Amino acid sequence: MTSNAERNDSLDGASLTGMYGRTYKTSATIKADFEKGLDFKFNKIVSRYDGKPCSIRDMKVGDTVKLRYNHNASFVVYTKTEE
């Protein structure tokens, strides 16, 4: 059984945006950079890691995140399927 703190700190269900001033216009470009392992901003208000950098390396298989692009008006859902 996982605790609330563990669930809140997990990337699963988080919304991620470009870090270090990177912005994205299309789902293809944000997905490509995420799969390359670039850092993204962790946006999950209930987590102590809110606002911190994270990447695909921090995900567990089965975790799902929303990658936000187009000035945060759009998102693509990404699920990690393998290590």
GIUR-V303950 format. One record per backbone hydrogen bond with DSSP energy under -0.5 kcal/mol. CO is the residue of the C=O (numbers start at 1). NH is the residue of the N-H. E is the energy in kcal/mol with one decimal. If there is no record, write none. Layout:
co=CO nh=NH e=E
co=CO nh=NH e=E
//
This chain:
co=3 nh=7 e=-2.2
co=4 nh=8 e=-2.7
co=5 nh=9 e=-1.8
co=6 nh=10 e=-0.8
co=11 nh=14 e=-2.7
co=14 nh=66 e=-2.5
co=15 nh=43 e=-1.9
co=16 nh=68 e=-2.9
co=17 nh=41 e=-3.4
co=19 nh=22 e=-1.5
co=24 nh=70 e=-3.0
co=24 nh=71 e=-0.5
co=26 nh=30 e=-1.6
co=27 nh=31 e=-2.2
co=28 nh=32 e=-2.1
co=29 nh=33 e=-2.0
co=30 nh=34 e=-2.2
co=31 nh=35 e=-2.4
co=32 nh=36 e=-1.3
co=33 nh=37 e=-0.6
co=33 nh=38 e=-1.9
co=34 nh=37 e=-1.1
co=34 nh=56 e=-0.6
co=39 nh=19 e=-0.9
co=40 nh=54 e=-2.3
co=41 nh=17 e=-1.5
co=41 nh=43 e=-0.6
co=42 nh=44 e=-0.6
co=42 nh=51 e=-4.1
co=43 nh=15 e=-1.6
co=44 nh=47 e=-2.7
co=47 nh=50 e=-1.3
co=49 nh=52 e=-2.5
co=52 nh=42 e=-2.8
co=54 nh=40 e=-3.1
co=55 nh=58 e=-1.9
co=56 nh=59 e=-1.5
co=60 nh=63 e=-2.3
co=63 nh=80 e=-2.3
co=64 nh=13 e=-3.9
co=65 nh=67 e=-0.6
co=65 nh=78 e=-2.9
co=66 nh=16 e=-3.4
co=66 nh=68 e=-0.7
co=67 nh=76 e=-1.9
co=69 nh=74 e=-2.0
co=70 nh=73 e=-1.6
co=74 nh=69 e=-2.4
co=76 nh=67 e=-3.0
co=78 nh=65 e=-2.7
co=80 nh=62 e=-3.0
//
